[in-house]
Amino acid sequence: MIADLKRNTEQKMQKSLEALKNDLGKVRTGRAHTGILDHVQVEYYGSPVPLSQVANVTLIDARTIGVQPWEKPMLSKVEKAIRDADLGLNPSAMGEIIRVPMPALTEERRKELIKVVKGEGENAKVAVRNLRRDANHALKEALKKKEVSEDDERRAQDEIQKLTDRYVAEVDKMLADKEKDLMAV
């Protein structure tokens, strides 16, 4: 029972870490990254679909993303979708390809993005701590029902605390890496 609880808690903490990694991937640095356009929705025959399902997204160079729609009539719709996605990007069509240059980040914008990143990190830490609280609550319930001994319960709480510390440290490391990435000019 305790082993299952620890395993489930660790899996959920790992998912929290992966969610943070995805969220941090959305925060753009000065360099071009195709993942920035992952959440852009394009109107395709009356229904919104992800950009990756109507176009090929590639890196042209370090500061430019290339988007090539598979159907010519989609060119203007894709360009409009990128512009309307509120990513601060200004795409321009050149023949059959749309060039999306990455604007350089100002010092002020970098600091704003660091605040956003720290907020995301704090949310991830809160999620990890909530998982610890839930696991400890489950252990206390098991102790009340006499399913585990007090020693086992205390030992399991210590192990869950160590898990929590490890994942919080991992979150801090991810935040530090992203902050360093954002401050690099």
N, C-alpha and C positions, 0 to 999 in steps of 0.2 A: 504494500500500500504506500509506504513512504517512498520507495524507489519510483513508483509510478508518478507520484506527486512531484518529485524532483525532476523527473524526465519531462513531464508536461510543462512544468514551470520553465525549465530551461528552453524547451522548444518555443514557448510563447515569448520568452525574452529574446531568443534568436530572431523571431519574426518581427519584434519591435525594432531590433537593430537593422534588419533588412528594409523595413519601412522607412527608417531614418535615412538609410543609404539612398533609397529611391527619392526621398524628399530633397536630400542634399544634391542629388544629381540634377534636379530641376533648377536649382539656383545657378545661374550662369556666371561664369568667370569671363574674362576678356577673350578667352579662346573659343573658337567654334566647337560645338559638340552636337551631334545629330540628335541626342536624347532630349534636347531642348524642345524639339518639335513633336515629341511623342504624344503629347496631349492635345495637339491641334486637331479640331474636328472640321471636316470639309463636307459641305452639302453635296450629296451625290444621289441624283435622281430622287430628290425629295426626302432623303434621310441622312442624318449626320453620321459620318464614318471617320475613323482615324486616318490621318494624313498618309500613314505608311501603307494603307490599303488602296490608295489611288495614285501614288507617286513613289518614285525612287528617291531616297534622301541620302546624299553623299557629302563628303567634305571635299571642297575644291582646294582650299588651302587652310592655313592655321586660323584665319579670321573670316572665312566664307563657307557657307553651307550651300550646296546645290540641290534643288528640288526639281525633278523631271517627271511631270504627270504622264501617265500612260496613255491618256486620251487628250488630244489637242484642245477640245472644248473645255477641259477642266483647268486649263492654264489660269484663266482669270479668277475662277472660283478658289483655286488653291492659293493664289496670291492674296486674294481678299481674306481668306481664312487665316493666313499667317499674320496679316496686318491687324486683323480684329482679335487675335488671340491674347492681346494685352501683354505681350512679351517685350515690348519696346523694340521690335524689329521692323525694318523697312525693306521688304522684298522688292526686287525689280526684275521684270521679265526680259529675257534676252533670247529671242528666237524661241526654241522649244524648252529652254531651261529657265528656272527662276533662281536668281542669285540672292542669297540672304546674307548680307554683310553683318558681322558682329560689331556693334559700336564699342569703342574703347570705354572702359568704366572710369568715371571720375572718382576722385578720392572720397567725395561725399557719398556717392552711390555705393562704393565699396563698403563704407562704414554702415550704411543702411542694410546692405546684404549680410554683413556680419551679424547685425542685430537679428535679422530674420533667421540666420543659421543658428544662432544661440537660442532663439525661441524654439526652433525645431528640436534642438538638442535637449532643451529643458523638458519639452513634451515627451521625448523618448525616455528620459530619466524618470519622469513621473509614471510613465507606463510600466517601466521595469519595477519601480517601487510598489506600484499597485499590485503587480503580480506577486511580489514578495509578501505583501499584506494578505492577499487572497490565500497564498500557500500556508502562511502562518495561521490564518483563521481555520483552514481545513485541518491543520495539525491539532489545534486546540479542540476542535469538534471531535476529532478522533480520540483525543485524550479523555474528553468528557464521556464518550461512549465506551471507554476502556478498551479501545482497539489497539492502542500503543501505550508503552510505558512512558513515564515522565522522562527517563533518561533518553529513550529513543526520540521523543518529541523535542527535547532540548538539543540533541545532536543534529537532528534534521533541521531545526531552526538555524543553527550555526552554519550548516552547509548551505542552506538557502541564502543566508546573509552573505556568505562567500561568493555564491553565484551572482547575487545582486551587485556586490562590489566589483566583481570582474566585468559585468556588463556595463555598469556605470563608467568604469575606467575605459572600456572600449568606446563608449559614446564620447567621452572626453577626447580620446585620441582622434576619432573621426572628425570632431569639431575643430580640433587644432589643425589637422591636415587641411580641412576645407578653408579655414581662416587664412592659413599660410598661402593656399592656392589663390584666394581672393585678393590678398595683399600683393601678390607678385604682379609686377607691371609688365 
